[in-house]
Amino acid sequence: MNIDTRTDPAAQGDILPSASLRMLFSRALQVVLKRWVLFMVVFFAVFAGGLSFVLTRPPIYVSKSTVMFEQVGKNSGDLATSYLNLSPVLSSVPLDEFFKSVVNSVIYRDQLAATLKESGYTPPEGMTIETAILRNLEYSFMKSSAFADIIARETDAKRARLMVKSALETLIERSRLIHREELRSTTDFLDTQLAVMTKNMEDVEREIQEFQEKNAIDPADVERGVWGELYDLQQQLVETEVTLSLEALNYQSFGDQFTRLAMETARDLGGREAPMVEELKERIIDLQRRIDVLLKQDPHSPQVDLLRGELGAARDSLLTTISEAQSGEPKLRQERSALLSALIDKRTESELNLVGLRNKQAFLRERIRVFKEDHPDILETALRFSKLIRSKEVLNNAFNMLMEKREEARIQAASETGGIKVIDPPNLPLKPEDEKKGFYAAVSLLLGLFLGFGVCFAADLFDDSFKTPEEVEHILRLSTLGMIPEIRLPRDKLKPEAGKISPGERKYRIQRSLLISNLPPSNPVVEAYRTLKTNIAFSFPDVNLKSITISSPQSGEGKSITSANLAISFAMSGLNTLLVDCDLRRPIQHSLFNTTSEPGLTDVLFEQNGWEKAPRPTGIENLTLMPVGSSTPNPADLISSEKMRRFIQRSTELYDIVIFDTPPITFAVDARLLANRTQGLILVIQNEKTRINTAKLSVNQVRQVGGRLIGTVINRISARPLYGSEYYIYGES
């Protein structure tokens, strides 16, 4: 079975995509060819600019240093030290996040700028030191690792190395300062607790001596027999209580540091702390007090968990409020937000430890109570003495641990590296990095092409001229009678003949070359005028066509050449044709046919010369020319006169067809007046030149005076296919 693809929708569906692509490509090609000068200007401007940038770009030297981040204040993890970190905040903040906040802070950049200035760094021309830091220095933090690269790109190798070296030194110094500040806070806290511990030890020692003298108890007797079991329980209880007190100190330390940072933030904000901050602080204090009361009454109460949830939410809100306030102050330390967040996490962890220790304390106390009920013979004095001895031992151990940590903090404050270890020191680059000139040249080439296409399409988008016959028919509501191809003259007719003829004469010779009588019969232009003549005849199927007015919206759109060639086409078909030059302002028909303008139309109207002298032969069989004649001061009055009406009547009686070449419609009223006196007006539209609004205005003006519009002639169509149209020009080029 044969399928006709012209009517079968399924078959058409297979063809349409490729046809659409061809049409799209054809449109793009036509737009570029139409504006090839604009395309070439944009393309060469972009390509030359990019190529100039690549070729004149100075060599870039890259210096790099690799560092490793170390956790500061890390403890060994034994039972005693696990409850007292020297740097509890820095040891919990993620390393990469902490050092990112440091290098992004304004304080660090200011210190780096000062260091570079002191070291004799000279920024590139047109830059300040601060601008050079932002543009030429970068930090690459390796994901999920403790390594980072400090990279500088400069046009001078020594300058690149100096920038990396200064950045590394400033980073180490800034990190060391932050760590020392925290160690100083820890040291002050340890000094305070050591003083309290010393007083407690003296009190316990004095109490032991007084109790021993009063009750005459031998310590060795306490550890024998059933006393041993009670002694072990009592020792566990005392150790738990001491550990609980240390954890409470840790919890208090976190609270003190949080308060200190919050106060520093408020001070940096210039005393403009938002009321929300104060309200959140008061709520946190109240929730903590209520939790402490509930823990003493009933550690397992479900209300404790609810209050802890509210406490965590309040602390998060406080941190968010402070961070938002800091974001509007460029001089605030960016690392402070990370420290506040870490303090909240550590305080919450310490809270959980306190709950566990309090539960253990309650459990041991209950076991001691049960043991005493089971062994009522145990002397209270021996039990009390055993408790005092163990308290003394635990206090001594705690005191020694605090002293050890105090000394460790002092040593770290003096020798701390800031948590940064240099793996690869800054190098002096020996050669510039690969400039990839070929790559950038190719990018410039492609960018020039794309921008050239883009500018051409933008110009085409904003071009309000007619581009297709369909567009003319749709907007003007007029049928297209013919499409005249652009007439391309041989090169020898375009060459100037210096010293032989004047420029004006050369212009008229070129115009005479555009007449179809000078072209071979097979030329597509000749065929186009034959088609135009036929379509005009079919526009008057029941009327004998005698008179036609030819005009255009504006000048320079080819109406006079169209009038002459249409008259020649009618004459070649055997009709006795009269071509009347009614453009009384800028006549041209006499020049096209190489004759004089006088006598002519105006002379006939003024009856100075009759029909015997004014019409003159053109050298083309059946074609007679009525030139414009003598100049007149009022062309419009002459065209609208009764004499003109009688001239039209007589000329149509003497000739088979009369064609009137008139001025542009928007420039003079002549064409509108003649359109009302002849059988109709043909509007000449120049392809891709005539403005849509101008053509619409011309059509409206003709219709306002009652003139008939026969149709349009699209002039100077390129020999290439019209994009977006199904019309094509066939024939020899």
C-alpha positions in Angstrom: 0.0 0.0 0.0 1.4 3.4 -1.0 1.1 6.3 1.5 1.0 9.9 0.4 3.3 11.7 2.8 1.8 15.0 1.7 -1.5 14.2 3.4 -0.6 11.5 6.0 -0.1 13.1 9.4 2.1 10.3 10.7 4.4 10.5 7.8 4.6 14.3 8.1 5.5 13.9 11.8 8.7 12.1 10.7 9.6 14.9 8.3 8.8 17.9 10.4 11.7 17.8 12.9 14.3 17.7 10.1 12.4 20.4 8.2 12.3 22.5 11.3 16.0 22.2 11.8 16.7 23.1 8.2 14.4 26.1 8.5 16.1 27.2 11.7 19.6 26.8 10.2 18.4 28.7 7.1 17.1 31.5 9.2 20.3 31.8 11.2 22.3 31.8 7.9 20.0 34.5 6.4 20.3 36.7 9.5 24.1 36.5 9.4 24.3 37.1 5.7 21.9 40.0 6.0 24.1 41.7 8.7 27.4 40.2 7.8 29.2 43.5 8.4 27.8 43.7 12.0 28.7 40.0 12.5 32.2 40.5 11.4 32.7 43.6 13.5 31.5 41.9 16.6 33.4 38.7 15.9 36.7 40.4 15.2 36.3 42.8 18.1 35.7 39.9 20.6 38.3 37.6 19.1 40.9 40.3 18.8 40.3 41.5 22.3 40.5 37.9 23.7 43.6 37.2 21.7 45.2 40.4 22.8 44.5 39.6 26.4 46.0 36.1 26.0 49.1 37.4 24.2 49.7 40.4 26.5 48.9 38.7 29.7 51.9 38.7 32.0 53.2 35.3 33.3 51.6 34.1 36.5 53.8 32.5 39.2 52.2 30.2 41.8 53.7 29.7 45.3 52.1 27.2 47.7 52.5 25.9 51.2 50.8 22.9 52.7 49.9 22.8 56.4 48.3 20.3 58.8 45.9 21.2 61.6 46.5 19.6 65.0 44.0 19.4 67.8 44.9 21.7 70.6 44.4 21.0 74.3 43.9 17.2 73.7 44.1 15.1 76.9 45.1 11.5 77.4 41.7 10.4 78.3 42.3 8.8 81.8 39.6 9.1 84.5 41.0 12.2 86.2 41.9 14.3 83.1 38.8 13.3 81.2 36.9 15.7 83.4 39.2 18.7 82.8 40.3 19.8 79.3 42.8 22.6 79.0 41.1 23.9 75.8 37.6 22.5 76.1 36.3 24.7 73.2 39.1 24.4 70.7 39.3 20.7 71.2 35.7 20.2 70.1 35.4 22.7 67.2 35.9 21.0 63.8 39.4 21.9 62.7 38.6 23.0 59.1 35.6 25.1 60.3 37.7 26.8 63.0 40.6 27.8 60.6 38.2 28.8 57.9 36.6 31.3 60.3 40.1 32.5 61.2 41.2 33.2 57.6 37.9 34.8 56.7 37.9 37.2 59.7 38.6 40.9 59.2 41.2 40.8 62.1 43.3 38.2 60.3 43.2 40.1 57.0 44.2 43.3 58.7 47.1 41.6 60.5 48.2 40.0 57.2 48.1 43.4 55.4 50.3 44.9 58.2 52.7 41.9 58.0 53.1 42.3 54.2 53.6 46.0 54.5 56.4 45.5 57.1 58.1 42.8 55.0 58.3 45.3 52.0 55.6 43.7 49.8 54.7 45.9 46.8 51.3 45.2 45.4 50.7 45.0 41.6 50.1 48.2 39.8 46.6 49.5 40.4 46.0 47.4 43.5 46.3 48.0 47.3 47.7 45.4 49.6 44.1 44.6 50.8 42.9 44.1 47.2 45.9 42.0 46.4 45.1 39.7 49.4 41.5 39.2 48.2 42.4 38.6 44.6 45.7 36.8 44.6 45.6 34.7 47.8 43.4 31.6 48.3 43.0 28.8 50.9 42.2 25.3 49.8 40.9 23.1 52.6 40.9 19.5 51.7 37.6 17.9 52.4 37.4 15.4 55.3 41.1 15.9 56.2 43.3 18.0 58.4 45.3 19.5 55.5 45.1 22.8 53.7 47.0 24.6 51.0 47.9 28.3 51.0 48.2 29.5 47.4 49.3 32.9 46.0 49.3 33.9 42.3 51.5 36.8 41.4 53.2 38.2 38.3 56.5 38.1 40.3 57.8 34.8 41.8 59.4 36.4 44.8 56.3 38.4 45.5 54.2 35.2 45.4 56.4 33.4 47.9 56.4 36.5 50.2 52.6 36.6 50.2 52.4 32.8 51.1 55.1 33.1 53.8 53.4 36.1 55.4 50.0 34.4 55.3 51.4 31.3 56.9 53.1 33.3 59.7 50.0 35.4 60.3 47.8 32.3 60.5 50.1 30.6 63.0 50.3 33.8 65.1 46.6 34.4 65.1 45.8 30.7 66.0 48.4 30.8 68.8 46.9 34.0 70.2 43.4 32.5 70.2 44.7 29.3 72.0 46.6 31.4 74.5 43.5 33.4 75.4 41.6 30.2 76.1 44.5 28.7 78.1 44.7 31.9 80.1 41.1 31.6 81.0 41.6 27.9 82.0 44.7 28.9 84.1 42.7 31.5 86.0 40.0 29.0 86.7 42.6 26.4 87.9 44.1 29.0 90.2 40.8 29.7 91.8 40.0 26.0 92.3 43.4 25.3 93.7 42.9 27.9 96.4 39.5 26.4 97.2 41.0 22.9 97.2 43.8 23.9 99.5 41.4 25.3 102.1 39.3 22.1 101.9 42.3 19.9 102.5 43.3 22.0 105.5 39.8 21.7 106.9 39.7 17.9 106.4 43.2 17.4 108.0 42.2 19.5 111.0 38.9 17.6 111.3 40.7 14.2 111.2 43.1 15.3 113.9 40.4 16.5 116.2 38.2 13.5 115.6 41.1 11.1 116.2 42.1 12.8 119.5 38.5 12.9 120.7 37.6 9.2 120.0 41.0 7.5 120.3 40.4 5.4 117.1 43.2 3.4 115.4 42.9 3.8 111.6 44.2 0.2 111.1 41.1 -1.2 112.9 38.8 0.4 110.4 40.0 -1.6 107.4 39.7 -5.1 109.1 36.8 -7.5 108.9 33.4 -6.3 107.9 34.8 -2.8 108.1 36.5 -3.6 104.8 33.3 -3.9 102.8 31.9 -0.7 104.3 35.2 0.9 103.7 35.1 0.1 100.0 31.5 1.4 99.6 32.5 4.6 101.4 35.6 5.0 99.2 33.5 4.6 96.0 31.0 7.2 97.4 33.7 9.7 98.2 35.4 9.2 94.8 32.1 9.7 93.1 31.4 12.8 95.1 34.8 14.3 94.3 34.4 13.4 90.6 31.0 15.0 90.8 32.5 18.2 92.2 35.1 18.3 89.4 32.4 17.8 86.8 30.4 20.6 88.4 33.6 22.8 88.2 33.8 21.9 84.5 30.2 22.8 84.0 30.7 26.1 85.8 33.8 26.7 83.6 31.7 26.3 80.4 29.1 28.7 81.8 31.7 31.3 82.7 33.3 31.1 79.2 29.9 31.4 77.6 29.1 34.4 79.7 32.5 36.0 78.9 32.1 35.5 75.1 28.5 36.9 75.2 29.7 39.9 77.1 32.5 40.5 74.6 30.0 40.3 71.8 27.7 42.8 73.5 30.7 45.1 74.1 31.8 44.8 70.4 28.3 45.7 69.4 28.7 49.0 71.1 26.2 48.4 73.8 23.4 48.0 71.3 22.5 44.5 72.4 19.0 43.5 71.3 16.3 43.1 73.9 15.8 39.6 72.7 19.4 38.7 73.9 18.7 39.9 77.4 15.4 38.0 77.4 17.0 34.8 76.3 19.7 35.1 78.9 17.2 35.5 81.7 15.2 32.5 80.4 18.4 30.3 80.3 19.2 31.2 83.9 15.6 30.5 85.0 15.5 27.1 83.2 18.9 26.1 84.7 17.7 26.9 88.2 14.5 24.9 87.8 16.5 21.9 86.5 18.9 22.1 89.5 15.9 22.1 91.9 14.3 19.1 90.1 17.5 17.1 90.1 17.8 17.4 93.9 14.2 16.4 94.4 13.8 13.6 91.8 16.6 13.0 89.3 14.3 10.6 87.3 11.5 13.1 86.9 10.3 13.4 83.2 10.0 17.1 83.7 13.8 17.3 83.8 14.0 16.1 80.2 11.4 18.6 79.1 13.2 21.5 80.8 16.5 20.4 79.2 14.9 20.5 75.7 13.6 24.0 76.4 17.1 25.0 77.7 18.8 23.7 74.5 16.3 25.6 72.3 16.9 28.8 74.3 20.7 28.5 73.9 20.3 27.9 70.2 18.1 31.0 69.9 20.7 33.0 71.8 23.5 31.8 69.6 21.4 32.6 66.4 20.5 36.1 67.7 24.1 36.9 68.6 25.3 35.6 65.2 22.8 37.8 63.4 24.0 40.8 65.3 27.6 39.9 64.4 26.8 39.6 60.7 26.1 43.3 60.5 29.3 44.3 62.2 32.4 43.8 59.9 34.9 44.1 62.7 33.4 41.3 64.9 35.4 38.1 65.2 34.0 35.4 63.0 35.5 32.7 65.0 33.4 33.7 68.1 30.3 32.1 66.6 32.1 28.7 66.4 33.3 29.1 70.0 29.8 29.9 71.3 28.3 26.9 69.5 31.0 24.6 70.9 30.4 25.9 74.4 26.7 25.0 74.2 27.6 21.5 73.1 30.2 21.0 75.8 27.9 22.4 78.5 25.1 20.0 77.4 27.6 17.1 77.5 28.7 18.1 81.0 25.0 18.3 82.1 24.6 14.6 81.1 27.7 13.6 83.0 26.4 15.4 86.1 23.1 13.4 85.9 25.0 10.1 85.6 27.3 11.0 88.6 24.3 12.1 90.7 22.5 8.8 90.0 25.7 6.9 91.0 26.0 8.9 94.2 22.4 8.2 95.1 22.9 4.5 94.4 26.0 4.3 96.6 24.3 6.1 99.4 21.4 3.7 99.3 23.8 0.7 99.5 25.6 2.2 102.5 22.2 2.8 104.2 21.2 -0.8 103.6 24.6 -2.0 104.8 24.3 -0.1 108.1 20.8 -1.6 108.7 22.2 -5.1 108.1 25.2 -4.4 110.5 23.9 -2.3 113.3 26.9 -3.1 115.4 29.2 -0.9 113.3 30.3 2.0 115.3 29.3 5.4 113.9 32.6 6.8 115.0 34.6 4.3 113.0 32.5 5.0 110.0 32.9 8.7 110.3 36.7 8.3 110.7 37.0 6.1 107.6 35.1 8.7 105.6 37.4 11.5 106.7 40.5 9.4 105.8 39.2 8.7 102.3 38.1 12.3 101.7 41.7 13.4 102.5 43.1 10.9 100.0 40.7 12.0 97.2 41.3 15.6 97.9 45.1 15.0 97.7 44.7 13.3 94.4 42.5 16.1 93.1 44.9 18.7 94.2 47.8 17.0 92.6 45.9 16.6 89.3 45.0 20.3 89.3 48.6 21.3 90.0 49.7 19.1 87.1 47.2 20.6 84.8 48.2 24.1 85.9 51.8 23.4 85.0 50.8 21.8 81.7 48.7 24.9 80.8 51.6 27.2 81.6 54.0 25.2 79.4 51.5 25.0 76.5 50.9 28.8 76.7 54.6 29.3 76.3 55.3 26.9 73.5 52.0 26.4 71.7 52.2 26.4 67.9 48.5 27.3 67.5 47.6 23.9 66.2 49.3 24.4 62.8 52.2 22.2 61.5 53.9 23.2 58.3 54.2 20.2 56.0 55.5 22.0 52.9 57.1 25.5 53.4 56.4 28.2 50.8 58.3 27.5 47.6 59.9 30.0 45.2 58.4 29.1 41.7 61.0 28.8 39.0 58.7 29.0 36.0 55.2 30.5 35.5 52.1 28.2 35.4 50.8 26.9 32.1 49.0 29.9 30.5 46.9 27.7 28.2 47.1 30.3 25.4 45.6 27.9 22.8 42.7 27.1 25.1 41.9 30.8 25.7 42.3 31.6 22.0 39.8 28.9 21.2 37.4 30.3 23.8 37.8 33.8 22.4 37.0 32.4 18.9 33.9 30.6 20.1 32.8 33.6 22.2 33.2 35.9 19.2 31.1 33.6 17.1 28.3 33.3 19.7 28.3 37.0 20.4 28.3 37.8 16.7 25.3 35.5 16.2 23.6 37.0 19.3 24.1 40.6 18.2 22.8 39.8 14.7 19.7 38.1 16.1 19.1 40.9 18.5 19.3 43.4 15.7 17.0 41.3 13.7 14.6 41.1 16.6 14.4 44.8 16.9 14.2 45.4 13.2 10.6 46.4 12.4 10.9 46.0 8.6 9.0 43.4 6.5 10.9 40.2 6.1 8.4 37.7 4.4 5.5 37.9 2.1 3.3 36.3 4.7 4.1 39.1 7.1 3.1 41.7 4.5 -0.2 40.0 3.8 -1.0 39.5 7.4 -0.3 43.0 8.6 -1.5 45.1 5.6 -4.4 42.8 4.6 -3.2 43.0 1.0 -2.4 40.3 -1.4 1.2 40.0 -2.8 1.0 40.5 -6.5 4.7 39.8 -7.2 8.1 39.4 -5.7 10.9 41.1 -7.7 14.4 39.7 -7.2 17.3 42.0 -6.5 19.0 43.0 -9.8 22.7 42.4 -9.6 24.7 44.4 -12.2 27.9 43.2 -13.8 31.0 44.5 -12.2 32.0 46.5 -15.3 28.9 48.6 -15.0 29.8 49.5 -11.4 33.3 50.6 -12.1 33.8 54.4 -12.2 34.9 56.0 -15.4 37.0 58.8 -14.0 37.4 61.8 -16.3 34.8 60.5 -18.9 31.4 61.0 -17.3 30.0 62.9 -14.4 28.8 61.1 -11.2 25.2 62.0 -12.0 25.5 60.6 -15.5 27.1 57.4 -14.1 24.1 57.1 -11.7 21.6 57.3 -14.5 23.5 54.8 -16.6 23.4 52.3 -13.7 19.6 53.0 -13.3 19.0 52.4 -17.0 20.8 49.1 -16.6 18.1 48.0 -14.2 15.4 48.0 -16.9 14.3 44.5 -18.0 14.6 45.5 -21.7 18.4 45.3 -21.0 18.2 41.9 -19.5 17.9 38.5 -21.3 14.4 37.0 -21.4 15.4 34.1 -19.2 16.5 36.3 -16.4 14.5 35.7 -13.2 13.8 39.4 -12.9 12.1 39.5 -16.3 10.1 36.4 -15.3 9.1 38.1 -12.0 7.6 41.1 -13.9 5.7 38.8 -16.3 4.2 37.1 -13.2 3.4 40.5 -11.7 1.6 41.6 -14.9 -0.4 38.4 -15.0 -1.4 38.7 -11.3 -2.5 42.3 -11.9 -4.7 41.2 -14.8 -6.3 38.5 -12.7 -7.1 41.2 -10.1 -9.6 42.6 -12.6 -11.3 39.6 -14.0 -14.6 41.4 -15.0 -13.2 44.8 -15.8 -11.0 46.1 -18.6 -7.8 47.3 -16.8 -6.9 50.7 -18.1 -5.0 52.8 -15.4 -2.8 51.9 -12.5 -1.0 54.1 -9.9 2.4 53.0 -8.6 3.7 54.3 -5.3 5.6 53.3 -2.1 5.6 54.3 1.6 8.9 56.1 1.4 11.6 57.1 -1.1 14.3 54.8 -2.3 12.1 51.6 -2.3 12.2 51.1 -6.1 8.8 52.4 -7.1 10.0 54.3 -10.3 12.1 51.2 -11.5 9.1 49.0 -10.8 6.8 51.4 -12.7 9.1 51.4 -15.7 9.7 47.7 -15.8 6.0 46.9 -15.3 5.2 49.3 -18.3 7.9 47.5 -20.4 6.3 44.1 -19.4 2.9 45.3 -20.6 4.4 46.6 -23.8 6.2 43.4 -24.5 2.9 41.5 -24.2 1.5 43.7 -27.1 -0.5 46.3 -25.2 -0.1 49.9 -26.2 1.3 51.3 -23.0 1.7 54.8 -21.7 4.1 55.5 -18.7 3.3 58.8 -17.0 5.9 60.4 -14.7 3.7 62.0 -12.0 6.5 62.5 -9.5 6.5 66.3 -10.0 9.1 66.8 -7.2 11.8 64.2 -8.1 11.1 62.9 -11.6 13.4 60.1 -12.9 11.6 58.4 -15.8 13.1 60.7 -18.5 16.6 59.8 -17.2 15.8 56.0 -17.3 14.8 56.3 -21.0 17.5 58.8 -21.8 15.3 61.7 -22.9 14.4 65.2 -21.7 11.8 66.1 -19.1 10.2 68.9 -21.2 7.7 69.1 -22.7 5.6 66.7 -20.6 2.7 66.2 -18.3 2.5 69.7 -16.8 2.8 71.2 -20.3 -0.2 69.1 -21.5 -2.2 70.1 -18.5 -1.4 73.8 -19.0 -2.2 73.3 -22.7 1.2 74.8 -23.7 2.1 71.8 -25.7 -0.5 69.4 -26.9 -0.5 65.7 -27.3 1.6 66.0 -30.4 4.9 66.9 -28.7 4.7 65.7 -25.0 4.5 61.9 -25.5 7.7 60.5 -26.9 8.9 57.1 -27.9 11.2 55.0 -25.7 12.8 52.8 -28.3 10.7 49.9 -26.9 7.8 48.7 -29.1 4.3 49.7 -27.8 5.8 51.8 -24.9 5.4 55.6 -24.8 6.7 57.9 -22.1 5.0 61.0 -20.8 7.8 62.8 -18.9 7.1 65.2 -16.0 7.2 68.4 -18.0 7.9 71.9 -16.8 8.2 72.5 -13.0 5.2 73.8 -11.1 4.9 75.5 -7.7 1.8 73.5 -6.6 2.0 69.9 -7.7 -0.8 68.7 -5.5 -3.3 71.3 -6.9 -2.4 70.3 -10.4 -2.9 66.6 -9.7 -6.3 67.3 -8.1 -7.4 69.6 -10.9 -10.1 69.0 -13.4 -7.5 69.1 -16.1 -5.8 66.0 -14.6 -9.1 64.2 -14.6 -9.6 64.9 -18.3 -6.0 63.9 -19.0 -6.6 60.5 -17.4 -9.8 60.1 -19.4 -8.1 60.9 -22.7 -5.0 58.8 -22.1 -7.0 55.7 -21.3 -8.9 56.3 -24.5 -5.7 56.5 -26.6 -3.8 53.7 -24.9 -4.6 50.2 -23.8 -3.1 50.7 -20.3 -1.7 53.8 -18.5 0.8 53.5 -15.6 1.3 56.5 -13.3 4.6 56.8 -11.3 3.8 58.9 -8.2 5.7 60.3 -5.2 5.9 58.3 -2.0 2.6 58.3 -0.1 3.9 59.6 3.2 5.8 62.5 1.5 3.1 63.9 -0.7 -0.7 63.6 -1.3 -0.3 63.1 -5.0 -0.4 59.3 -4.9 -3.5 59.3 -2.7 -5.3 61.7 -5.1 -4.5 59.6 -8.2 -5.4 56.3 -6.4 -9.0 57.7 -6.2 -9.0 58.7 -9.9 -7.4 55.6 -11.4 -8.5 52.0 -11.1 -6.3 51.3 -8.2 -2.9 51.7 -6.5 -0.1 49.1 -6.2 2.1 49.6 -3.2 5.8 48.8 -3.6 7.4 47.3 -0.5 11.2 46.9 -0.3 12.1 43.7 1.4 13.9 44.1 4.8 13.8 47.9 4.5 10.2 49.2 4.5 9.1 49.9 8.0 5.9 48.2 9.1 4.4 51.3 10.8 5.2 53.4 7.7 3.5 51.0 5.4 0.4 50.7 7.7 0.2 54.5 7.7 0.4 54.6 3.9 -2.4 52.1 3.5 -4.6 54.0 6.0 -4.0 57.3 4.1 -5.0 55.8 0.8 -8.2 54.2 2.2 -9.2 57.5 3.9 -9.5 59.2 0.5 -11.5 56.3 -0.9 -8.6 55.0 -3.0 -8.5 51.3 -4.1 -5.5 49.2 -3.1 -4.9 46.5 -5.6 -2.0 44.8 -3.7 1.7 44.9 -3.0 4.9 44.3 -4.9 7.8 43.1 -2.7 10.9 44.5 -4.3 14.6 43.6 -4.1 14.2 40.1 -2.7 17.5 38.3 -2.3 18.1 35.4 -4.7 18.5 33.2 -1.6 15.3 31.6 -0.1 13.2 33.8 2.1 13.6 32.5 5.7 10.4 31.6 7.4 8.6 31.5 4.0 7.7 28.9 1.4 8.5 31.3 -1.5 11.7 30.7 -3.5 13.2 32.5 -6.5 13.9 30.2 -9.4 15.9 31.0 -12.6 19.4 31.9 -13.6 21.5 34.1 -11.4 
